[in-house]
Amino acid sequence: VLVLGSLIMLPLLPAGGSQNNVCLDWAFLGITLAVMVWAYLLKANSDQRGLIAFVVFAVGGIGISTVLCFLANPVLSENLPVLTPGAMAPFLISGIALVFWLRKRRQSSIWLGCAFLVSLLGSSGGALGMHNFALLAYLATLPLLAIETYTTIVDDLGAYGRELQQMSEAALNQTQNMAFLLEVSHTIAASLERSVILERVTESVARAVDVDWAYFLLPSDDDPDQLILAAQYGWWGRHAKQDQRVQRRERIDVNDFSLLQHAATRRRQVFANQPEDYHQFERLHGRLTRPQRGPTLVQPIHQQARFLGLMLLGLSGSEREFDQYDGRLCKAIVAPVANAIDNARLYQDVDAQAKHLARVLRAREK
């Protein structure tokens, strides 16, 4: 709008007299201010009625002041300056713009407020007949508006770039989650042996969440308050298999660890990101002959009302802490892992019963 207005003004200004040039200058200044107020103050912060009311007021005010400027002769007096009716609309628009800017100064930049203030001073001087002062003020307003326009464009491009980056990261996270869940599903479906399932799931979860170590603790059959280390993933980058002899020896009393007890009884995730929270896990690592310290995430595994175990994920020597994204990723596998553990238990029960029946059948045949 401003560029086209400037191109139209260029051939018109030399055609008229001095008074006509002044009137056209004031009209174009009013259009400039109206466009800037609409673009930076009203468009994003006002309703449709406010926009329409401002446009009607700006168009009507500029038209009336321009007509009065052409029709009225300058009022000359020895004691009073020359009054310019054409400055009436820019003066009112500048005042309205400055009031809007003061009300929304936290959302607007200082350059825009300075531009409207300079315009208000220039139009007030022009209304008193100081045309040269008004022209200088108008010339000073344009760089301020140009700076505001430039900073707005840069901020908008930066916002678009950040939005695209967030969308890309979200899409990547969703893809990784789907690939991770697919891998866990294949792992669970690949075997019905509980030890194999737990070892593979522990390793898959540790790699997906990018942790240094992971434990899978199952409740003991004879004492539910006793947890047995069923599988583990070490910070050296491979999982260590635990035979039955080692599992029977590495028993942990859940009552000795308040955070483990809270996760087991409340069925809730525990984020131990502070030193005063995860220091109790040092005793657990000592029991398992794996001395280390760092943030820990405790994920309970349960099916309906039955507690099936705990999965512990931890970081060693890292500044990263566990967040809600890690928690959601762990929760996504709770149901399939719980079903896998229960299916493995049922399979083992059926297998044991089948072996018992086979022995009974052989005894009867003898």
Secondary structure in CASP SS format (residue, H / E / C, confidence):
PFRMAT SS
TARGET T0000
AUTHOR 0000-0000-0000
METHOD secondary structure of the structure
MODEL  1
V C 1.00
L H 1.00
V H 1.00
L H 1.00
G H 1.00
S H 1.00
L H 1.00
I H 1.00
M H 1.00
L H 1.00
P H 1.00
L H 1.00
L H 1.00
P H 1.00
A H 1.00
G C 1.00
G C 1.00
S H 1.00
Q H 1.00
N H 1.00
N H 1.00
V H 1.00
C H 1.00
L H 1.00
D H 1.00
W H 1.00
A H 1.00
F H 1.00
L H 1.00
G H 1.00
I H 1.00
T H 1.00
L H 1.00
A H 1.00
V H 1.00
M H 1.00
V H 1.00
W H 1.00
A H 1.00
Y H 1.00
L H 1.00
L H 1.00
K C 1.00
A C 1.00
N C 1.00
S C 1.00
D C 1.00
Q H 1.00
R H 1.00
G H 1.00
L H 1.00
I H 1.00
A H 1.00
F H 1.00
V H 1.00
V H 1.00
F H 1.00
A H 1.00
V H 1.00
G H 1.00
G H 1.00
I H 1.00
G H 1.00
I H 1.00
S H 1.00
T H 1.00
V H 1.00
L H 1.00
C H 1.00
F H 1.00
L H 1.00
A C 1.00
N C 1.00
P C 1.00
V C 1.00
L C 1.00
S C 1.00
E C 1.00
N C 1.00
L C 1.00
P C 1.00
V C 1.00
L C 1.00
T C 1.00
P H 1.00
G H 1.00
A H 1.00
M H 1.00
A H 1.00
P H 1.00
F H 1.00
L H 1.00
I H 1.00
S H 1.00
G H 1.00
I H 1.00
A H 1.00
L H 1.00
V H 1.00
F H 1.00
W H 1.00
L H 1.00
R H 1.00
K C 1.00
R C 1.00
R C 1.00
Q C 1.00
S C 1.00
S C 1.00
I H 1.00
W H 1.00
L H 1.00
G H 1.00
C H 1.00
A H 1.00
F H 1.00
L H 1.00
V H 1.00
S H 1.00
L H 1.00
L H 1.00
G H 1.00
S H 1.00
S H 1.00
G H 1.00
G H 1.00
A H 1.00
L C 1.00
G C 1.00
M C 1.00
H H 1.00
N H 1.00
F H 1.00
A H 1.00
L H 1.00
L H 1.00
A H 1.00
Y H 1.00
L H 1.00
A H 1.00
T H 1.00
L H 1.00
P H 1.00
L H 1.00
L H 1.00
A H 1.00
I H 1.00
E H 1.00
T H 1.00
Y H 1.00
T H 1.00
T H 1.00
I H 1.00
V H 1.00
D H 1.00
D H 1.00
L H 1.00
G H 1.00
A H 1.00
Y H 1.00
G H 1.00
R H 1.00
E H 1.00
L H 1.00
Q H 1.00
Q H 1.00
M H 1.00
S H 1.00
E H 1.00
A H 1.00
A H 1.00
L H 1.00
N H 1.00
Q H 1.00
T H 1.00
Q H 1.00
N H 1.00
M H 1.00
A H 1.00
F H 1.00
L H 1.00
L H 1.00
E H 1.00
V H 1.00
S H 1.00
H H 1.00
T H 1.00
I H 1.00
A H 1.00
A H 1.00
S C 1.00
L C 1.00
E C 1.00
R H 1.00
S H 1.00
V H 1.00
I H 1.00
L H 1.00
E H 1.00
R H 1.00
V H 1.00
T H 1.00
E H 1.00
S H 1.00
V H 1.00
A H 1.00
R H 1.00
A H 1.00
V H 1.00
D C 1.00
V C 1.00
D C 1.00
W E 1.00
A E 1.00
Y E 1.00
F E 1.00
L E 1.00
L E 1.00
P E 1.00
S C 1.00
D C 1.00
D C 1.00
D C 1.00
P C 1.00
D C 1.00
Q E 1.00
L E 1.00
I E 1.00
L E 1.00
A E 1.00
A E 1.00
Q E 1.00
Y E 1.00
G C 1.00
W C 1.00
W C 1.00
G C 1.00
R C 1.00
H E 1.00
A E 1.00
K C 1.00
Q C 1.00
D C 1.00
Q H 1.00
R H 1.00
V H 1.00
Q H 1.00
R H 1.00
R H 1.00
E C 1.00
R E 1.00
I E 1.00
D E 1.00
V H 1.00
N H 1.00
D H 1.00
F C 1.00
S H 1.00
L H 1.00
L H 1.00
Q H 1.00
H H 1.00
A H 1.00
A H 1.00
T H 1.00
R H 1.00
R C 1.00
R C 1.00
Q C 1.00
V E 1.00
F E 1.00
A E 1.00
N C 1.00
Q C 1.00
P H 1.00
E H 1.00
D H 1.00
Y H 1.00
H C 1.00
Q C 1.00
F H 1.00
E H 1.00
R H 1.00
L H 1.00
H H 1.00
G H 1.00
R H 1.00
L C 1.00
T C 1.00
R C 1.00
P C 1.00
Q C 1.00
R C 1.00
G C 1.00
P C 1.00
T E 1.00
L E 1.00
V E 1.00
Q E 1.00
P E 1.00
I E 1.00
H E 1.00
Q E 1.00
Q C 1.00
A C 1.00
R E 1.00
F E 1.00
L E 1.00
G E 1.00
L E 1.00
M E 1.00
L E 1.00
L E 1.00
G E 1.00
L C 1.00
S C 1.00
G C 1.00
S C 1.00
E C 1.00
R C 1.00
E C 1.00
F C 1.00
D C 1.00
Q H 1.00
Y H 1.00
D H 1.00
G H 1.00
R H 1.00
L H 1.00
C H 1.00
K H 1.00
A C 1.00
I C 1.00
V H 1.00
A H 1.00
P H 1.00
V H 1.00
A H 1.00
N H 1.00
A H 1.00
I H 1.00
D H 1.00
N H 1.00
A H 1.00
R H 1.00
L H 1.00
Y H 1.00
Q H 1.00
D H 1.00
V H 1.00
D H 1.00
A H 1.00
Q H 1.00
A H 1.00
K H 1.00
H H 1.00
L H 1.00
A H 1.00
R H 1.00
V H 1.00
L H 1.00
R H 1.00
A H 1.00
R H 1.00
E H 1.00
K C 1.00
END
